[in-house]
Structures are given as C-alpha cells and as structure tokens.
C-alpha cells in the first residue's frame, strides 16, 4: 500500500450488504482485503420470497411498496450527500431465492457453498486477488421484551417454519467463507445493535464486531 488511495479495505456487511460487498469484490478485488457477512442474505430470504409473491405485478400495492422503498433510499441519499438512483422492487428481487441464485451464478459462487448448509474456505481468490471471507449470524427472534421490532420479526419468522433463522434470514443462507458462529442469541435487528441497543442478555453484538476487528488485525489485515 503506497498511499491511502491504494489501500485495501475490510468490509463489514449486514443483511443485503453481504451480496453487495461480494459484487464490489468482483468489480475491484484489488481494493478489498476482507468481507465479513453479518446475518447476510447470501442465498436469499424466504421472507423476500413471500413478500414478492404477494405483490401483484403492476398493482397499486406493488407501486406503493416501491414508492416507500425509494423514499427511504432518497432519505439515505439526503443524509449521506449521495445521489444514487433508487429501485425498491429491483432491490427486493435480489433478496429472493431466485434473485440471489442468479447473482451467485454471475459471481461464480465465490465464498458461498452452492450445495451445502456450510461455508467455504476463508481464502477466496478473485481474479488473482486473495480476499478473506467471514460470516456470522444469530438464530434468535424474540430476544428482548422491550424491543418493539421483535413482534414484527416474530411474524416474518413464520415464513421459515422450523428452519433456524434470525427473523428475516435463514441460518443456512447467511453462511459464507469462514463461518465464525451461527449460535448467537440475536435477531436480524440485534445484529447491528438496533433498536437503541435493546438486545438479548446473552449476546452483545458490539463484542462480535470488536472480536472480528482483532481477528482481522491478527491476520495482518
């Protein structure tokens, strides 16, 4: 690394950020040192499958959902000073099982196990560049009686039946690269320490991030 402009970065990616980060690695592999997927949607989400299935194409419901998603994206643009185009329905499509399979096909399933509920090697090679891949996830849904997002996740979790999940993503779908753990008492919202830090007594998500930072440092990253 000769200058900051040529430095590699370590990406910590939650939810849809995981496949997004893998796209970044495919585009600029020489700039990425590692990707850590946190409750990542690496093989799709049954919740997205259900939601997409109940939005009739061209309907007012679909249009309304698209408008809400785009408005949220516009708000993020305004807060971050960006001007990125928004397409809420396309974003939803990429979270469905077929959409994610299509993305994985395009990316060559780098770091994602096509045939098993498991991770892959920690070392992933993309165009001659070695990138470290890691992942972890929670498998809790109702984790804090004071967290108002838990009832919502309790409903969305019904889409998974008996499959272990974090309320929005199945455990198997989150696995990527070196799977650090899937046993944490943590739901999809807890994974980023929301809402206002309301979480389980048994898993502190901040500790997971700090431990991963140390792990990356010990790897020389």
C-alpha positions in Angstrom: 0.0 0.0 0.0 1.8 3.1 -1.2 -0.9 5.6 -0.3 -4.3 5.8 1.2 -5.7 6.0 -2.3 -4.4 2.5 -2.9 -5.2 1.0 0.4 -7.3 -2.1 0.7 -10.4 -2.1 2.9 -12.2 -4.5 5.2 -15.9 -4.6 4.6 -18.3 -5.4 7.4 -21.6 -6.1 5.7 -25.0 -6.6 7.3 -28.0 -8.2 5.5 -28.2 -7.1 1.9 -24.8 -5.6 2.4 -23.2 -9.0 2.1 -24.1 -9.8 -1.5 -23.5 -6.1 -2.3 -20.0 -6.4 -0.9 -19.4 -9.5 -3.0 -20.3 -7.6 -6.1 -17.8 -4.9 -5.0 -15.1 -7.7 -4.6 -15.9 -8.9 -8.2 -15.5 -5.3 -9.6 -12.5 -4.2 -7.6 -10.9 -7.2 -6.0 -7.5 -5.5 -5.6 -9.1 -3.0 -3.2 -10.8 -5.5 -0.9 -8.9 -7.2 2.0 -11.8 -8.9 3.6 -15.6 -9.2 3.7 -17.5 -10.1 6.8 -21.1 -11.1 6.3 -23.3 -10.4 9.3 -26.7 -12.0 9.1 -26.2 -11.7 5.3 -28.6 -12.7 2.6 -26.2 -14.9 0.7 -28.7 -17.5 -0.6 -31.9 -15.5 -0.5 -34.6 -15.0 2.1 -38.0 -16.8 2.4 -39.5 -13.5 3.7 -38.5 -11.8 0.4 -40.0 -14.7 -1.5 -43.3 -14.4 0.4 -43.4 -10.6 0.0 -42.6 -10.7 -3.7 -45.2 -13.4 -4.2 -48.0 -11.3 -2.6 -47.2 -8.1 -4.6 -49.2 -8.4 -7.9 -47.1 -7.0 -10.7 -48.3 -3.6 -11.8 -50.7 -3.3 -8.9 -51.2 -0.3 -6.6 -49.8 -2.4 -3.8 -46.6 -3.0 -5.7 -46.4 0.6 -6.7 -46.9 1.7 -3.1 -44.2 -0.6 -1.8 -41.8 0.6 -4.5 -42.5 4.2 -3.6 -41.9 3.6 0.1 -38.6 1.8 -0.5 -37.5 4.5 -2.9 -38.4 7.2 -0.5 -36.3 5.5 2.2 -33.4 5.4 -0.3 -33.8 9.0 -1.1 -33.7 9.9 2.6 -30.4 7.9 2.9 -29.1 9.8 -0.1 -30.0 13.1 1.5 -28.4 12.2 4.8 -25.2 10.9 3.2 -24.9 13.6 0.5 -25.2 10.9 -2.3 -27.3 10.9 -5.4 -27.7 7.2 -6.1 -30.7 6.0 -8.2 -33.4 4.0 -6.4 -35.3 0.9 -7.4 -37.0 -0.6 -4.5 -38.6 -3.5 -6.4 -35.2 -4.5 -8.0 -33.7 -4.5 -4.5 -36.4 -6.8 -3.3 -35.9 -9.1 -6.3 -32.2 -9.5 -5.4 -33.2 -10.7 -1.9 -35.5 -13.5 -3.2 -34.1 -17.0 -3.6 -34.2 -16.9 -7.4 -32.7 -13.4 -7.4 -29.8 -14.4 -5.1 -29.1 -17.6 -7.1 -28.9 -15.6 -10.2 -26.4 -13.2 -8.5 -24.4 -16.1 -7.2 -24.2 -17.6 -10.7 -22.9 -14.3 -12.0 -20.3 -14.2 -9.2 -19.2 -17.8 -9.6 -20.4 -18.7 -6.1 -17.2 -17.2 -4.7 -17.3 -17.8 -0.9 -20.8 -19.3 -1.0 -21.4 -23.0 -0.8 -23.7 -23.9 -3.6 -24.5 -27.5 -2.4 -24.5 -27.5 1.4 -25.5 -25.7 4.5 -22.0 -24.6 5.2 -19.3 -22.0 4.5 -16.3 -22.3 2.3 -12.6 -21.6 2.6 -11.6 -18.4 4.4 -9.4 -17.6 1.4 -11.3 -16.7 -1.7 -9.5 -15.9 -4.9 -11.0 -13.4 -7.3 -9.0 -12.5 -10.4 -5.7 -13.4 -8.8 -6.5 -11.5 -5.6 -6.9 -13.3 -2.2 -9.8 -11.9 -0.2 -10.7 -13.2 3.3 -14.3 -14.1 3.7 -16.0 -14.5 7.1 -19.6 -14.7 8.3 -21.7 -15.0 11.5 -25.4 -14.8 12.3 -27.9 -15.0 15.1 -30.7 -17.5 15.4 -32.9 -15.7 17.9 -36.1 -13.9 17.1 -37.7 -12.8 20.4 -34.6 -11.5 22.3 -35.8 -8.5 24.4 -39.3 -7.8 25.7 -38.7 -4.1 25.4 -37.7 -4.2 21.7 -40.6 -3.1 19.6 -39.1 -4.7 16.5 -39.3 -8.2 18.0 -43.1 -8.7 17.3 -42.6 -7.8 13.7 -39.7 -10.3 13.4 -41.9 -12.9 15.2 -44.4 -12.6 12.3 -41.8 -12.7 9.5 -40.1 -15.7 11.1 -43.2 -17.7 10.4 -42.1 -17.9 6.8 -39.3 -20.2 7.8 -41.3 -22.9 9.6 -38.9 -24.9 11.7 -35.8 -23.7 9.9 -33.4 -21.7 12.2 -33.5 -18.0 11.4 -33.0 -14.5 12.7 -36.5 -13.4 11.8 -35.6 -12.3 8.2 -32.9 -14.7 7.0 -32.4 -18.4 7.4 -29.2 -19.5 9.1 -28.1 -21.6 6.1 -28.5 -18.6 3.8 -26.1 -16.5 5.9 -23.1 -18.8 5.7 -20.2 -17.5 3.7 -16.4 -18.2 3.8 -15.2 -18.9 7.4 -18.3 -19.3 9.4 -17.4 -17.9 12.8 -20.7 -18.8 14.5 -24.4 -19.3 14.0 -25.4 -19.9 17.6 -25.8 -16.3 18.8 -29.0 -15.3 20.6 -29.5 -12.4 18.3 -32.1 -11.4 15.6 -31.7 -9.5 12.4 -32.1 -6.1 14.0 -29.9 -7.0 17.1 -27.1 -7.8 14.7 -26.5 -4.0 14.2 -27.3 -3.2 17.8 -30.7 -1.7 17.0 -33.3 -0.8 18.3 -31.4 1.6 20.7 -29.3 -1.3 21.8 -32.2 -3.4 23.0 -30.9 -7.0 22.7 -30.5 -10.4 24.4 -28.7 -10.6 27.7 -26.6 -13.5 26.2 -25.1 -11.9 23.1 -23.6 -8.4 22.8 -23.3 -7.6 19.0 -20.7 -4.9 19.7 -18.4 -7.6 21.2 -18.7 -9.6 18.0 -17.5 -6.6 15.9 -14.6 -5.9 18.3 -13.5 -9.5 18.2 -13.7 -9.6 14.4 -11.6 -6.4 14.2 -8.9 -8.1 16.4 -9.2 -11.2 14.2 -8.6 -9.2 11.1 -5.7 -7.4 12.7 -4.1 -10.7 13.7 -4.5 -11.8 10.0 -2.4 -8.8 9.0 -5.4 -7.0 7.5 
